């Protein structure tokens, strides 16, 4: 079977691979099913962790609607498809020691100005010790494209954000320490899935 792995132009110039894509991970019909099934289950205001590790609303930092979904018999096919893509990317690029993931975050940016400022998916050092400390790979699956704004940007070089491609059905995978953000929504509604693959602590 041919690989669906593709690299962004930046990776071709670097020893360390910042982020990669897995092409055509889901068909348009499958994306429509995901948006319909996850959308009807509702969302809640997105929150961020404070220095004590508590989740709080900080709209000036993060403003969107989210819902965490755990694997069950109805959505297992989504988890399995993403898992297969991550395993291929990890085998060819990162070679991290991974244990897997058990949840996916469905997100909607639907109000003008909704955003998520620069952040990494690694837990802060002064937060309580738990599984989040062991996030190693993050992934984002764009579900639609009929919106304006909400660019996905990575901070790869200081002061030089790089806009990443967001193609529906194309899974984006990157190390969880990489700084990234979603710029403010201009119009429409951005829908996506995201998640974090855990493993033993880096040494």
N, CA and C atoms as an extended XYZ file, in Angstrom:
609
Properties=species:S:1:pos:R:3:atomname:S:1:resname:S:1:resid:I:1 pbc="F F F"
N         0.852       -1.200        0.000 N   UNK     1
C         0.000        0.000        0.000 CA  UNK     1
C         0.875        1.233        0.000 C   UNK     1
N         0.567        2.205       -0.858 N   UNK     2
C         1.371        3.412       -0.936 CA  UNK     2
C         1.109        4.311        0.258 C   UNK     2
N         2.128        5.057        0.656 N   UNK     3
C         2.013        5.943        1.802 CA  UNK     3
C         1.211        7.183        1.441 C   UNK     3
N         0.435        7.690        2.410 N   UNK     4
C        -0.299        8.934        2.239 CA  UNK     4
C         0.427       10.097        2.892 C   UNK     4
N         1.663        9.871        3.312 N   UNK     5
C         2.417       10.878        4.040 CA  UNK     5
C         2.933       11.958        3.097 C   UNK     5
N         2.766       13.222        3.499 N   UNK     6
C         3.352       14.331        2.749 CA  UNK     6
C         3.965       15.309        3.730 C   UNK     6
N         5.034       15.992        3.298 N   UNK     7
C         5.765       16.917        4.152 CA  UNK     7
C         5.539       18.342        3.698 C   UNK     7
N         5.524       19.273        4.653 N   UNK     8
C         5.456       20.676        4.265 CA  UNK     8
C         6.829       21.122        3.758 C   UNK     8
N         6.922       22.176        2.942 N   UNK     9
C         8.211       22.598        2.375 CA  UNK     9
C         9.276       22.851        3.430 C   UNK     9
N         8.876       23.340        4.594 N   UNK    10
C         9.853       23.657        5.644 CA  UNK    10
C        10.610       22.401        6.067 C   UNK    10
N         9.926       21.271        6.133 N   UNK    11
C        10.577       20.061        6.624 CA  UNK    11
C        11.701       19.609        5.705 C   UNK    11
N        11.615       19.972        4.431 N   UNK    12
C        12.631       19.532        3.488 CA  UNK    12
C        13.966       20.221        3.730 C   UNK    12
N        13.949       21.312        4.512 N   UNK    13
C        15.175       22.075        4.764 CA  UNK    13
C        15.731       21.815        6.158 C   UNK    13
N        15.009       20.999        6.935 N   UNK    14
C        15.381       20.855        8.339 CA  UNK    14
C        15.650       19.395        8.696 C   UNK    14
N        16.462       19.207        9.731 N   UNK    15
C        16.712       17.865       10.244 CA  UNK    15
C        15.531       17.387       11.079 C   UNK    15
N        14.975       18.270       11.901 N   UNK    16
C        13.825       17.938       12.732 CA  UNK    16
C        12.549       18.254       11.966 C   UNK    16
N        11.640       17.283       11.880 N   UNK    17
C        10.410       17.471       11.127 CA  UNK    17
C         9.372       18.180       12.006 C   UNK    17
N         8.993       19.430       11.718 N   UNK    18
C         8.013       20.110       12.567 CA  UNK    18
C         6.610       19.525       12.450 C   UNK    18
N         6.084       19.382       11.220 N   UNK    19
C         4.748       18.822       11.086 CA  UNK    19
C         4.596       18.173        9.718 C   UNK    19
N         3.673       17.227        9.651 N   UNK    20
C         3.441       16.477        8.418 CA  UNK    20
C         1.931       16.336        8.212 C   UNK    20
N         1.542       15.954        6.989 N   UNK    21
C         0.155       15.677        6.681 CA  UNK    21
C         0.000       14.230        6.247 C   UNK    21
N        -1.149       13.667        6.557 N   UNK    22
C        -1.557       12.389        5.992 CA  UNK    22
C        -2.708       12.680        5.040 C   UNK    22
N        -2.484       12.438        3.758 N   UNK    23
C        -3.449       12.814        2.730 CA  UNK    23
C        -4.691       11.925        2.735 C   UNK    23
N        -5.829       12.536        2.423 N   UNK    24
C        -7.079       11.801        2.185 CA  UNK    24
C        -7.385       10.782        3.277 C   UNK    24
N        -7.273       11.214        4.527 N   UNK    25
C        -7.550       10.315        5.638 CA  UNK    25
C        -9.035        9.971        5.701 C   UNK    25
N        -9.892       10.933        5.343 N   UNK    26
C       -11.334       10.728        5.322 CA  UNK    26
C       -11.913       11.292        4.032 C   UNK    26
N       -12.957       10.646        3.522 N   UNK    27
C       -13.653       11.150        2.338 CA  UNK    27
C       -14.606       12.272        2.743 C   UNK    27
N       -15.116       12.996        1.749 N   UNK    28
C       -16.062       14.076        2.042 CA  UNK    28
C       -17.328       13.532        2.698 C   UNK    28
N       -17.815       12.396        2.228 N   UNK    29
C       -19.006       11.798        2.838 CA  UNK    29
C       -18.749       11.455        4.301 C   UNK    29
N       -17.552       10.951        4.599 N   UNK    30
C       -17.213       10.621        5.984 CA  UNK    30
C       -17.106       11.871        6.839 C   UNK    30
N       -16.537       12.935        6.277 N   UNK    31
C       -16.459       14.198        7.008 CA  UNK    31
C       -17.859       14.737        7.307 C   UNK    31
N       -18.765       14.621        6.342 N   UNK    32
C       -20.136       15.067        6.563 CA  UNK    32
C       -20.782       14.275        7.700 C   UNK    32
N       -20.515       12.982        7.747 N   UNK    33
C       -21.059       12.138        8.811 CA  UNK    33
C       -20.507       12.549       10.168 C   UNK    33
N       -19.200       12.815       10.217 N   UNK    34
C       -18.572       13.232       11.471 CA  UNK    34
C       -19.173       14.550       11.955 C   UNK    34
N       -19.300       15.526       11.049 N   UNK    35
C       -19.855       16.820       11.448 CA  UNK    35
C       -21.295       16.681       11.928 C   UNK    35
N       -22.071       15.844       11.264 N   UNK    36
C       -23.460       15.654       11.660 CA  UNK    36
C       -23.557       14.943       13.006 C   UNK    36
N       -22.809       13.839       13.152 N   UNK    37
C       -22.903       13.033       14.372 CA  UNK    37
C       -22.338       13.764       15.582 C   UNK    37
N       -21.171       14.393       15.438 N   UNK    38
C       -20.569       15.089       16.569 CA  UNK    38
C       -21.292       16.404       16.858 C   UNK    38
N       -21.757       17.074       15.799 N   UNK    39
C       -22.422       18.346       15.993 CA  UNK    39
C       -23.710       18.234       16.788 C   UNK    39
N       -24.445       17.151       16.589 N   UNK    40
C       -25.732       17.015       17.272 CA  UNK    40
C       -25.581       16.623       18.743 C   UNK    40
N       -24.370       16.289       19.164 N   UNK    41
C       -24.138       15.918       20.556 CA  UNK    41
C       -23.819       17.120       21.438 C   UNK    41
N       -23.774       18.296       20.839 N   UNK    42
C       -23.613       19.514       21.623 CA  UNK    42
C       -22.168       19.885       21.893 C   UNK    42
N       -21.971       21.117       22.362 N   UNK    43
C       -20.643       21.641       22.683 CA  UNK    43
C       -20.741       22.497       23.939 C   UNK    43
N       -19.584       22.919       24.424 N   UNK    44
C       -19.521       23.817       25.571 CA  UNK    44
C       -18.383       24.801       25.357 C   UNK    44
N       -18.361       25.869       26.143 N   UNK    45
C       -17.311       26.869       26.005 CA  UNK    45
C       -15.936       26.256       26.249 C   UNK    45
N       -14.997       26.563       25.362 N   UNK    46
C       -13.627       26.091       25.531 CA  UNK    46
C       -12.973       26.806       26.704 C   UNK    46
N       -12.090       26.107       27.392 N   UNK    47
C       -11.390       26.670       28.544 CA  UNK    47
C        -9.899       26.390       28.428 C   UNK    47
N        -9.123       27.037       29.281 N   UNK    48
C        -7.681       26.827       29.336 CA  UNK    48
C        -7.284       26.512       30.770 C   UNK    48
N        -6.110       25.918       30.950 N   UNK    49
C        -5.618       25.604       32.289 CA  UNK    49
C        -4.879       26.810       32.875 C   UNK    49
N        -5.169       27.103       34.129 N   UNK    50
C        -4.401       28.142       34.820 CA  UNK    50
C        -3.176       27.524       35.483 C   UNK    50
N        -2.419       28.314       36.223 N   UNK    51
C        -1.159       27.838       36.800 CA  UNK    51
C        -1.367       26.730       37.834 C   UNK    51
N        -2.595       26.633       38.376 N   UNK    52
C        -2.888       25.583       39.349 CA  UNK    52
C        -3.426       24.321       38.684 C   UNK    52
N        -3.560       24.366       37.356 N   UNK    53
C        -4.041       23.195       36.644 CA  UNK    53
C        -5.553       23.140       36.508 C   UNK    53
N        -6.263       24.221       36.914 N   UNK    54
C        -7.718       24.252       36.817 CA  UNK    54
C        -8.156       24.816       35.472 C   UNK    54
N        -9.259       24.285       34.946 N   UNK    55
C        -9.804       24.780       33.688 CA  UNK    55
C       -10.676       26.003       33.942 C   UNK    55
N       -10.372       27.094       33.234 N   UNK    56
C       -11.132       28.325       33.377 CA  UNK    56
C       -11.381       28.930       31.998 C   UNK    56
N       -12.433       29.749       31.886 N   UNK    57
C       -12.715       30.456       30.644 CA  UNK    57
C       -11.868       31.718       30.581 C   UNK    57
N       -11.141       31.886       29.488 N   UNK    58
C       -10.368       33.106       29.241 CA  UNK    58
C       -10.601       33.473       27.776 C   UNK    58
N       -11.740       34.127       27.486 N   UNK    59
C       -12.106       34.390       26.087 CA  UNK    59
C       -11.081       35.175       25.299 C   UNK    59
N       -10.290       36.028       25.973 N   UNK    60
C        -9.287       36.791       25.243 CA  UNK    60
C        -8.130       35.911       24.774 C   UNK    60
N        -8.039       34.704       25.317 N   UNK    61
C        -7.015       33.740       24.909 CA  UNK    61
C        -7.613       32.655       24.028 C   UNK    61
N        -8.757       32.100       24.471 N   UNK    62
C        -9.386       31.002       23.741 CA  UNK    62
C       -10.894       31.199       23.732 C   UNK    62
N       -11.454       31.283       22.541 N   UNK    63
C       -12.892       31.465       22.394 CA  UNK    63
C       -13.388       30.549       21.290 C   UNK    63
N       -14.084       29.484       21.676 N   UNK    64
C       -14.656       28.530       20.727 CA  UNK    64
C       -15.577       27.595       21.501 C   UNK    64
N       -16.197       26.683       20.782 N   UNK    65
C       -17.052       25.669       21.386 CA  UNK    65
C       -16.429       24.300       21.150 C   UNK    65
N       -16.380       23.460       22.187 N   UNK    66
C       -15.734       22.156       22.064 CA  UNK    66
C       -16.563       21.075       22.755 C   UNK    66
N       -16.226       19.840       22.458 N   UNK    67
C       -16.805       18.677       23.131 CA  UNK    67
C       -15.809       17.533       23.021 C   UNK    67
N       -15.470       16.919       24.168 N   UNK    68
C       -14.581       15.766       24.167 CA  UNK    68
C       -15.395       14.505       23.899 C   UNK    68
N       -14.872       13.654       23.031 N   UNK    69
C       -15.529       12.393       22.702 CA  UNK    69
C       -14.566       11.245       22.982 C   UNK    69
N       -15.067       10.242       23.697 N   UNK    70
C       -14.277        9.063       23.997 CA  UNK    70
C       -14.737        7.917       23.103 C   UNK    70
N       -13.845        6.989       22.859 N   UNK    71
C       -14.123        5.926       21.897 CA  UNK    71
C       -15.307        5.077       22.349 C   UNK    71
N       -16.186        4.784       21.393 N   UNK    72
C       -17.312        3.876       21.636 CA  UNK    72
C       -17.613        3.146       20.330 C   UNK    72
N       -18.638        2.312       20.338 N   UNK    73
C       -18.901        1.497       19.154 CA  UNK    73
C       -19.346        2.332       17.956 C   UNK    73
N       -19.870        3.521       18.202 N   UNK    74
C       -20.325        4.363       17.100 CA  UNK    74
C       -19.196        5.141       16.430 C   UNK    74
N       -18.194        5.548       17.204 N   UNK    75
C       -17.123        6.373       16.629 CA  UNK    75
C       -15.783        5.657       16.524 C   UNK    75
N       -15.755        4.372       16.836 N   UNK    76
C       -14.482        3.626       16.827 CA  UNK    76
C       -13.797        3.698       15.471 C   UNK    76
N       -14.567        3.754       14.386 N   UNK    77
C       -13.970        3.797       13.051 CA  UNK    77
C       -13.150        5.069       12.847 C   UNK    77
N       -13.580        6.167       13.479 N   UNK    78
C       -12.823        7.412       13.378 CA  UNK    78
C       -11.497        7.280       14.109 C   UNK    78
N       -11.536        6.745       15.324 N   UNK    79
C       -10.322        6.537       16.104 CA  UNK    79
C        -9.352        5.614       15.366 C   UNK    79
N        -9.864        4.544       14.792 N   UNK    80
C        -8.995        3.580       14.107 CA  UNK    80
C        -8.340        4.200       12.880 C   UNK    80
N        -9.091        5.007       12.136 N   UNK    81
C        -8.538        5.652       10.941 CA  UNK    81
C        -7.421        6.624       11.317 C   UNK    81
N        -7.661        7.420       12.348 N   UNK    82
C        -6.644        8.366       12.799 CA  UNK    82
C        -5.436        7.631       13.358 C   UNK    82
N        -5.682        6.590       14.126 N   UNK    83
C        -4.589        5.805       14.713 CA  UNK    83
C        -3.668        5.252       13.631 C   UNK    83
N        -4.240        4.713       12.559 N   UNK    84
C        -3.433        4.141       11.481 CA  UNK    84
C        -2.556        5.205       10.831 C   UNK    84
N        -3.107        6.402       10.627 N   UNK    85
C        -2.338        7.485       10.014 CA  UNK    85
C        -1.209        7.943       10.922 C   UNK    85
N        -1.501        8.047       12.214 N   UNK    86
C        -0.476        8.479       13.165 CA  UNK    86
C         0.647        7.442       13.249 C   UNK    86
N         0.296        6.181       13.249 N   UNK    87
C         1.314        5.136       13.306 CA  UNK    87
C         2.239        5.198       12.102 C   UNK    87
N         1.681        5.482       10.916 N   UNK    88
C         2.524        5.583        9.721 CA  UNK    88
C         3.441        6.792        9.807 C   UNK    88
N         2.890        7.937       10.217 N   UNK    89
C         3.712        9.145       10.339 CA  UNK    89
C         4.797        8.957       11.388 C   UNK    89
N         4.460        8.329       12.491 N   UNK    90
C         5.445        8.124       13.553 CA  UNK    90
C         6.550        7.177       13.107 C   UNK    90
N         6.174        6.169       12.351 N   UNK    91
C         7.167        5.203       11.861 CA  UNK    91
C         8.161        5.857       10.907 C   UNK    91
N         7.680        6.739       10.054 N   UNK    92
C         8.540        7.330        9.033 CA  UNK    92
C         9.263        8.593        9.492 C   UNK    92
N         8.692        9.315       10.474 N   UNK    93
C         9.229       10.627       10.813 CA  UNK    93
C         9.726       10.726       12.248 C   UNK    93
N         8.856       10.515       13.214 N   UNK    94
C         9.174       10.883       14.591 CA  UNK    94
C         9.837        9.771       15.400 C   UNK    94
N         9.373        8.553       15.244 N   UNK    95
C         9.900        7.411       15.990 CA  UNK    95
C         9.778        7.629       17.501 C   UNK    95
N         8.646        8.214       17.936 N   UNK    96
C         8.390        8.395       19.355 CA  UNK    96
C         7.854        7.097       19.954 C   UNK    96
N         8.091        6.914       21.233 N   UNK    97
C         7.516        5.801       21.974 CA  UNK    97
C         6.112        6.218       22.395 C   UNK    97
N         5.082        5.645       21.769 N   UNK    98
C         3.709        6.077       21.977 CA  UNK    98
C         2.862        4.970       22.596 C   UNK    98
N         1.885        5.393       23.406 N   UNK    99
C         0.931        4.438       23.978 CA  UNK    99
C        -0.458        4.598       23.384 C   UNK    99
N        -0.753        5.738       22.756 N   UNK   100
C        -2.028        5.918       22.084 CA  UNK   100
C        -2.842        7.081       22.631 C   UNK   100
N        -4.120        7.126       22.245 N   UNK   101
C        -5.024        8.185       22.690 CA  UNK   101
C        -6.415        7.584       22.852 C   UNK   101
N        -7.215        8.163       23.753 N   UNK   102
C        -8.538        7.604       24.009 CA  UNK   102
C        -9.650        8.638       23.884 C   UNK   102
N        -9.321        9.839       23.395 N   UNK   103
C       -10.341       10.865       23.237 CA  UNK   103
C       -10.020       11.757       22.048 C   UNK   103
N       -11.064       12.377       21.509 N   UNK   104
C       -10.941       13.318       20.404 CA  UNK   104
C       -11.770       14.549       20.754 C   UNK   104
N       -11.237       15.715       20.461 N   UNK   105
C       -11.953       16.959       20.714 CA  UNK   105
C       -12.590       17.477       19.429 C   UNK   105
N       -13.906       17.628       19.462 N   UNK   106
C       -14.620       18.267       18.356 CA  UNK   106
C       -14.721       19.750       18.680 C   UNK   106
N       -14.404       20.617       17.711 N   UNK   107
C       -14.394       22.057       17.959 CA  UNK   107
C       -15.133       22.805       16.872 C   UNK   107
N       -15.805       23.865       17.287 N   UNK   108
C       -16.440       24.796       16.366 CA  UNK   108
C       -16.029       26.219       16.715 C   UNK   108
N       -15.528       26.940       15.732 N   UNK   109
C       -15.284       28.374       15.846 CA  UNK   109
C       -16.395       29.012       15.036 C   UNK   109
N       -17.415       29.593       15.720 N   UNK   110
C       -18.609       30.015       15.007 CA  UNK   110
C       -18.995       31.468       15.242 C   UNK   110
N       -18.446       32.100       16.254 N   UNK   111
C       -18.720       33.514       16.501 CA  UNK   111
C       -17.562       34.356       15.964 C   UNK   111
N       -17.879       35.462       15.322 N   UNK   112
C       -16.839       36.338       14.793 CA  UNK   112
C       -15.817       36.670       15.877 C   UNK   112
N       -14.548       36.465       15.561 N   UNK   113
C       -13.485       36.727       16.524 CA  UNK   113
C       -13.052       35.515       17.325 C   UNK   113
N       -13.778       34.404       17.228 N   UNK   114
C       -13.346       33.184       17.927 CA  UNK   114
C       -11.920       32.845       17.520 C   UNK   114
N       -11.110       32.411       18.491 N   UNK   115
C        -9.689       32.182       18.232 CA  UNK   115
C        -9.105       31.305       19.340 C   UNK   115
N        -7.829       30.954       19.167 N   UNK   116
C        -7.056       30.309       20.224 CA  UNK   116
C        -5.621       30.789       20.049 C   UNK   116
N        -5.147       31.627       20.988 N   UNK   117
C        -3.820       32.217       20.878 CA  UNK   117
C        -2.720       31.160       20.936 C   UNK   117
N        -1.475       31.593       20.673 N   UNK   118
C        -0.350       30.666       20.655 CA  UNK   118
C        -0.276       29.858       21.941 C   UNK   118
N        -0.088       28.568       21.772 N   UNK   119
C         0.018       27.647       22.905 CA  UNK   119
C         0.692       26.373       22.426 C   UNK   119
N         1.151       25.583       23.362 N   UNK   120
C         1.602       24.232       23.053 CA  UNK   120
C         0.680       23.269       23.778 C   UNK   120
N         0.686       22.019       23.360 N   UNK   121
C        -0.195       21.028       23.977 CA  UNK   121
C         0.474       20.283       25.125 C   UNK   121
N         1.728       20.623       25.410 N   UNK   122
C         2.415       20.070       26.572 CA  UNK   122
C         1.939       20.807       27.810 C   UNK   122
N         1.724       20.084       28.901 N   UNK   123
C         1.267       20.702       30.140 CA  UNK   123
C         2.364       21.574       30.742 C   UNK   123
N         1.965       22.653       31.428 N   UNK   124
C         2.943       23.518       32.072 CA  UNK   124
C         3.628       22.807       33.240 C   UNK   124
N         4.859       23.209       33.504 N   UNK   125
C         5.677       22.511       34.493 CA  UNK   125
C         5.108       22.557       35.905 C   UNK   125
N         4.403       23.652       36.258 N   UNK   126
C         3.913       23.768       37.617 CA  UNK   126
C         2.504       23.207       37.792 C   UNK   126
N         2.008       22.496       36.771 N   UNK   127
C         0.700       21.857       36.901 CA  UNK   127
C         0.854       20.502       37.582 C   UNK   127
N        -0.224       19.981       38.144 N   UNK   128
C        -0.151       18.663       38.794 CA  UNK   128
C         0.308       17.591       37.812 C   UNK   128
N         1.011       16.598       38.304 N   UNK   129
C         1.494       15.507       37.453 CA  UNK   129
C         0.319       14.624       37.048 C   UNK   129
N         0.145       14.441       35.772 N   UNK   130
C        -0.891       13.541       35.258 CA  UNK   130
C        -0.549       13.168       33.824 C   UNK   130
N        -1.481       12.492       33.155 N   UNK   131
C        -1.193       11.948       31.825 CA  UNK   131
C        -0.854       13.029       30.807 C   UNK   131
N        -1.360       14.267       31.005 N   UNK   132
C        -1.112       15.315       30.029 CA  UNK   132
C         0.372       15.646       29.915 C   UNK   132
N         1.149       15.362       30.948 N   UNK   133
C         2.580       15.611       30.892 CA  UNK   133
C         3.250       14.763       29.823 C   UNK   133
N         2.557       13.720       29.404 N   UNK   134
C         3.176       12.773       28.485 CA  UNK   134
C         2.639       12.893       27.056 C   UNK   134
N         1.973       13.989       26.741 N   UNK   135
C         1.565       14.198       25.351 CA  UNK   135
C         2.814       14.313       24.474 C   UNK   135
N         2.807       13.595       23.357 N   UNK   136
C         3.971       13.619       22.470 CA  UNK   136
C         3.637       14.095       21.061 C   UNK   136
N         2.542       13.612       20.511 N   UNK   137
C         2.109       14.043       19.186 CA  UNK   137
C         0.701       14.602       19.269 C   UNK   137
N         0.470       15.690       18.558 N   UNK   138
C        -0.853       16.274       18.434 CA  UNK   138
C        -1.339       16.100       17.000 C   UNK   138
N        -2.655       16.101       16.830 N   UNK   139
C        -3.197       16.012       15.473 CA  UNK   139
C        -4.425       16.907       15.340 C   UNK   139
N        -4.612       17.403       14.132 N   UNK   140
C        -5.773       18.223       13.799 CA  UNK   140
C        -6.347       17.713       12.485 C   UNK   140
N        -7.654       17.494       12.477 N   UNK   141
C        -8.340       17.095       11.254 CA  UNK   141
C        -9.355       18.164       10.884 C   UNK   141
N        -9.068       18.985        9.865 N   UNK   142
C       -10.066       19.957        9.394 CA  UNK   142
C       -11.267       19.217        8.799 C   UNK   142
N       -12.473       19.673        9.142 N   UNK   143
C       -13.685       19.011        8.662 CA  UNK   143
C       -14.369       19.775        7.544 C   UNK   143
N       -14.120       21.092        7.457 N   UNK   144
C       -14.778       21.895        6.428 CA  UNK   144
C       -13.872       23.044        6.012 C   UNK   144
N       -14.291       23.760        4.983 N   UNK   145
C       -13.483       24.886        4.490 CA  UNK   145
C       -14.331       26.121        4.182 C   UNK   145
N       -15.631       26.081        4.455 N   UNK   146
C       -16.509       27.205        4.106 CA  UNK   146
C       -16.557       28.236        5.223 C   UNK   146
N       -15.413       28.847        5.465 N   UNK   147
C       -15.284       29.914        6.453 CA  UNK   147
C       -14.116       30.797        6.061 C   UNK   147
N       -14.010       31.972        6.701 N   UNK   148
C       -12.867       32.864        6.488 CA  UNK   148
C       -12.212       33.147        7.827 C   UNK   148
N       -10.903       33.355        7.790 N   UNK   149
C       -10.146       33.514        9.019 CA  UNK   149
C        -9.790       32.158        9.584 C   UNK   149
N        -9.509       32.114       10.890 N   UNK   150
C        -9.174       30.849       11.560 CA  UNK   150
C        -8.012       30.125       10.875 C   UNK   150
N        -6.973       30.900       10.497 N   UNK   151
C        -5.771       30.263        9.979 CA  UNK   151
C        -5.098       29.474       11.096 C   UNK   151
N        -4.515       28.360       10.734 N   UNK   152
C        -3.695       27.593       11.665 CA  UNK   152
C        -2.250       28.001       11.443 C   UNK   152
N        -1.628       28.582       12.477 N   UNK   153
C        -0.260       29.072       12.354 CA  UNK   153
C         0.657       28.380       13.360 C   UNK   153
N         1.861       28.075       12.905 N   UNK   154
C         2.900       27.506       13.766 CA  UNK   154
C         4.028       28.519       13.937 C   UNK   154
N         4.558       28.590       15.148 N   UNK   155
C         5.725       29.426       15.413 CA  UNK   155
C         6.953       28.526       15.341 C   UNK   155
N         7.556       28.485       14.163 N   UNK   156
C         8.706       27.612       13.945 CA  UNK   156
C         9.999       28.385       14.122 C   UNK   156
N        10.022       29.617       13.634 N   UNK   157
C        11.140       30.513       13.878 CA  UNK   157
C        10.608       31.715       14.644 C   UNK   157
N        11.369       32.202       15.597 N   UNK   158
C        10.921       33.287       16.466 CA  UNK   158
C        10.422       34.483       15.653 C   UNK   158
N         9.172       34.878       15.925 N   UNK   159
C         8.608       36.039       15.268 CA  UNK   159
C         8.127       35.811       13.854 C   UNK   159
N         8.135       34.563       13.373 N   UNK   160
C         7.744       34.281       12.003 CA  UNK   160
C         6.707       33.164       11.955 C   UNK   160
N         5.443       33.484       12.246 N   UNK   161
C         4.405       32.444       12.174 CA  UNK   161
C         4.277       31.892       10.755 C   UNK   161
N         4.077       30.605       10.653 N   UNK   162
C         3.906       29.947        9.355 CA  UNK   162
C         2.493       29.404        9.264 C   UNK   162
N         1.776       29.775        8.211 N   UNK   163
C         0.410       29.300        8.010 CA  UNK   163
C         0.454       27.881        7.439 C   UNK   163
N        -0.250       26.973        8.098 N   UNK   164
C        -0.309       25.582        7.648 CA  UNK   164
C        -1.567       25.349        6.822 C   UNK   164
N        -1.453       24.476        5.878 N   UNK   165
C        -2.590       24.098        5.044 CA  UNK   165
C        -3.655       23.412        5.900 C   UNK   165
N        -4.914       23.785        5.675 N   UNK   166
C        -6.035       23.115        6.334 CA  UNK   166
C        -6.988       22.607        5.257 C   UNK   166
N        -6.767       21.383        4.828 N   UNK   167
C        -7.600       20.772        3.810 CA  UNK   167
C        -8.507       19.739        4.468 C   UNK   167
N        -9.825       19.839        4.315 N   UNK   168
C       -10.722       18.869        4.921 CA  UNK   168
C       -10.337       17.432        4.560 C   UNK   168
N       -10.253       16.577        5.577 N   UNK   169
C        -9.907       15.176        5.375 CA  UNK   169
C        -8.430       14.881        5.413 C   UNK   169
N        -7.597       15.925        5.476 N   UNK   170
C        -6.148       15.766        5.486 CA  UNK   170
C        -5.650       15.955        6.912 C   UNK   170
N        -5.159       14.887        7.528 N   UNK   171
C        -4.770       14.887        8.941 CA  UNK   171
C        -3.402       15.528        9.118 C   UNK   171
N        -3.342       16.550        9.986 N   UNK   172
C        -2.091       17.241       10.294 CA  UNK   172
C        -1.552       16.707       11.614 C   UNK   172
N        -0.279       16.325       11.647 N   UNK   173
C         0.345       15.726       12.824 CA  UNK   173
C         1.612       16.499       13.158 C   UNK   173
N         1.815       16.788       14.451 N   UNK   174
C         2.983       17.575       14.842 CA  UNK   174
C         3.354       17.278       16.295 C   UNK   174
N         4.623       17.516       16.666 N   UNK   175
C         5.034       17.324       18.066 CA  UNK   175
C         4.248       18.254       18.985 C   UNK   175
N         3.847       17.758       20.127 N   UNK   176
C         2.954       18.512       21.005 CA  UNK   176
C         3.600       19.743       21.617 C   UNK   176
N         4.919       19.853       21.540 N   UNK   177
C         5.581       21.043       22.097 CA  UNK   177
C         5.557       22.227       21.124 C   UNK   177
N         5.162       22.014       19.898 N   UNK   178
C         5.236       23.055       18.872 CA  UNK   178
C         4.174       24.125       19.123 C   UNK   178
N         4.597       25.394       19.219 N   UNK   179
C         3.660       26.488       19.423 CA  UNK   179
C         2.776       26.668       18.189 C   UNK   179
N         1.467       26.815       18.422 N   UNK   180
C         0.538       26.998       17.316 CA  UNK   180
C        -0.669       27.807       17.796 C   UNK   180
N        -1.425       28.352       16.835 N   UNK   181
C        -2.609       29.125       17.180 CA  UNK   181
C        -3.635       29.048       16.059 C   UNK   181
N        -4.870       29.415       16.397 N   UNK   182
C        -5.937       29.610       15.423 CA  UNK   182
C        -6.266       31.098       15.440 C   UNK   182
N        -6.096       31.769       14.307 N   UNK   183
C        -6.345       33.208       14.245 CA  UNK   183
C        -7.854       33.482       14.274 C   UNK   183
N        -8.261       34.722       14.559 N   UNK   184
C        -9.691       35.018       14.715 CA  UNK   184
C       -10.533       34.664       13.488 C   UNK   184
N       -11.736       34.156       13.772 N   UNK   185
C       -12.717       33.854       12.735 CA  UNK   185
C       -13.268       35.150       12.147 C   UNK   185
N       -13.391       35.180       10.829 N   UNK   186
C       -13.965       36.339       10.144 CA  UNK   186
C       -15.432       36.076        9.796 C   UNK   186
N       -15.702       34.914        9.217 N   UNK   187
C       -17.082       34.564        8.869 CA  UNK   187
C       -17.198       33.058        8.720 C   UNK   187
N       -18.429       32.558        8.765 N   UNK   188
C       -18.672       31.133        8.659 CA  UNK   188
C       -18.400       30.416        9.971 C   UNK   188
N       -18.246       29.102        9.895 N   UNK   189
C       -17.955       28.270       11.069 CA  UNK   189
C       -16.871       27.276       10.725 C   UNK   189
N       -15.780       27.320       11.492 N   UNK   190
C       -14.696       26.340       11.314 CA  UNK   190
C       -14.974       25.149       12.209 C   UNK   190
N       -14.953       23.939       11.623 N   UNK   191
C       -15.175       22.709       12.375 CA  UNK   191
C       -13.953       21.808       12.218 C   UNK   191
N       -13.554       21.180       13.314 N   UNK   192
C       -12.348       20.342       13.275 CA  UNK   192
C       -12.367       19.325       14.394 C   UNK   192
N       -11.507       18.325       14.249 N   UNK   193
C       -11.200       17.382       15.321 CA  UNK   193
C        -9.750       17.590       15.717 C   UNK   193
N        -9.451       17.357       16.980 N   UNK   194
C        -8.067       17.432       17.455 CA  UNK   194
C        -7.870       16.396       18.551 C   UNK   194
N        -6.614       16.036       18.756 N   UNK   195
C        -6.316       15.076       19.814 CA  UNK   195
C        -4.837       15.023       20.100 C   UNK   195
N        -4.482       14.237       21.118 N   UNK   196
C        -3.116       14.188       21.605 CA  UNK   196
C        -2.743       12.753       21.905 C   UNK   196
N        -1.608       12.330       21.354 N   UNK   197
C        -1.151       10.951       21.518 CA  UNK   197
C        -0.102       10.915       22.621 C   UNK   197
N        -0.323       10.069       23.593 N   UNK   198
C         0.548       10.027       24.762 CA  UNK   198
C         1.619        8.951       24.633 C   UNK   198
N         2.557        9.015       25.584 N   UNK   199
C         3.624        8.038       25.658 CA  UNK   199
C         4.458        8.278       26.888 C   UNK   199
N         5.454        7.424       27.153 N   UNK   200
C         6.341        7.637       28.291 CA  UNK   200
C         7.051        8.989       28.171 C   UNK   200
N         7.466        9.545       29.284 N   UNK   201
C         8.131       10.835       29.273 CA  UNK   201
C         9.348       10.828       28.349 C   UNK   201
N         9.586       11.970       27.690 N   UNK   202
C        10.797       12.134       26.909 CA  UNK   202
C        12.002       12.079       27.858 C   UNK   202
N        13.085       11.521       27.359 N   UNK   203
C        14.319       11.426       28.170 CA  UNK   203
C        15.455       12.096       27.425 C   UNK   203
